[in-house]
Structures are given as structure tokens and as C-alpha cells.
Amino acid sequence: MWRHFFHMESTVEGTADAMLYFQREYDWDFMKINPRADYHIEGWGFEQIWSRNEFEKHKKSRFPVTRVEDWLNIRPLPLTTPALTDHLKIVSLIRKRSDRELPILMTVFTPLAIAGRMVEKNEMLAEHLQKSPDTVESALRAITDTFVRFTAELRNAGADGIFFATTQWAASEFVSWSDYQRFGLPYDLEVIRAADSDALNLLHVCHSNCFLKQLAAQPYPARMINWNSDDPTNLPLDRAIIELPEKVLVGGVDYSGWLLHCTPNEIRYKIDKLKADSTPDRLIIAPGCAIEPKTPKENLRAIRDQL
């Protein structure tokens, strides 16, 4: 499982402490570092008001892009950019304070997903991609160059690989598959390949009506793939076991449904069924996305004790 600790995310030490606490409590089989989501864009002028409440998100106060011409201002960032340096330190600190055998995956968004966080509304980026594609691509180039270098340096900091997240930008709500082949795929491959050939990478395909099967067929160097299989618009887990034979599937937990609302006994039943319907070498039981911070601890304990 993985989740945000909003009240601890504004500092290196706070983020590391939160991740290490969650790992000590439940002894997950790998750690997915869950940083503040907008660390990716802070270096381009994004601003937010930090939350001091464990269960409330930070409030966004300034976006780098408010008109199409602003994409031309997005230039490659040096790794000395404070937000990037801080998150390399987070990885290093977690690595030093955790079991060396624990696989650690650092969250990195795809370049198109990073661009999507630079605007206040998703519709703005979708419109700009259609009306001024070359302008947006100049920014995608800068984002990619930045995160190719950052991803390579994550390995030096101690990450075993990356949790590579498409957010809502590899789904049909805002772009077509042909759009994604132009604005997503080539930039994605540059970033994930920067983790090196021995990296333990996980491709996270988010949102409803996602391009899971299309992306699974692409040459992403990712042994694991994660998505919300409980969303009725997405490929269900039982079919994915058959249709995606080359991948280790990471999922099966309805993180906004039964994980949040069932009793521990019901959770145990759900987990036993997942185990009975799959084989250990094909499935890592996990949520389809970050779990709600308010998820009952007794439900998480019921999952962990059942495995």
C-alpha cells in the first residue's frame, strides 16, 4: 500500500519519516515513496500553501502556465533546483535508514503528466495540445531533459527503480491514443530508460478508460504494471492475468471501495479470494492508486496479516 502524509510532506525529514513509519508499521514488500505530487513542477514557479492536516491536500496558489505562450518559458532545470535536490535527499535518507533488502521505488510522473500539473485545469492542456502542439512540445522536451537526468541520479541516491505514473494523461478523457503516441510515449521512454537496464520499474496507468493494453505492448522497461482494475471502464484483473502474460500485475485492491468501507473480516475474505484467483508469481496485491489517508488502520492490518 502507499499513501500521502500531507502534514509531513513539506520537508525532507518529514517525508522520509512518514515513509519509514508506514513501512515499519506494515512491512510492505516494497516501498513506493509517496512524495508531494507537485515536487515535479516547483522549479518552474508552481506555488502552494502547505497543509498541516494529515487528511487535507495542499492548496495550489500559482501555476506555471496560464496561457499558451507560457509553455515557451519552460526550460530544463538543473538538479540543484531545490525541489529536485530535496527529493534526491529523501531517497538517500530512506535508503540509509531502511533494510537494504527492501526494494525502494521513487515516484516520477511522465512528462505529459508533469505538463498536466502546470495548468489549473486539464482542459487547458488538452486544448493547447490541439491548437499549439509544437509550443507544448517545446516544454515537453525541457521536462524530459530534466527528468532524464533526475531519474538517473535517483539510482545513485539509492532507488532500485521508479514508480512511473501517467496520472490522467494516458486515458481517453483528454487525449486519444494517437495523441499519446506523439505527446506521451517517446518522452516516457526516454525518462524510464534513464533508470538503467537493471532498474526495478513499475508503470502506473491511472484514471478511467486508461490505455493499459496499449501501453503494456510498448517497450517500457518495467516488469510490473499497476492500474485501477476495479474501475468498470478498465481491464479487470482476471482478464489482465490472461491478456498481459509478460507482466507482473500490481493491484486487485479496490482502494476507494471495499478497502475504505469494509470491516477487517470482510477484508480478509477479499484478500483470500484474490489469492485463490491468481498465482504468486503474477500478482502483487496492491491498490490501483494511492489509498485514502483516512483508510482504517485495522483494514490495512487485516490485509498485511492475511498475506
Buried (B, 14 or more C-beta within 10 A) or exposed (E): BBBBBBBBBBEBEBBBBBBBEBBEEBEBEBBBBBBBBBBBBBBBBBBBEEBEEBEEBBEEEEBBBEEBEBBBEBBBBEEEBEBBBBBBBBBBBBBEEBEEEBBBBBBBBBBBBBBBBBBEEBEBBBBBBEEBBEBBBBBBBBBBBBBBBBBBBBBEBBBBBBBBBBBBBBBBBBBEBEBBBBBBBEBBBBBBBBBEEEBBBBBBBBBEEBBBBBBBEBEBBBBBBBBBBBBEEBBEBEEBBEEBEEBBBBBBBBBBEBBBEBEBEEBBBBBEEBBEEBEEEBBBBBBBBBBBBEBBEEBBBBBBEBE
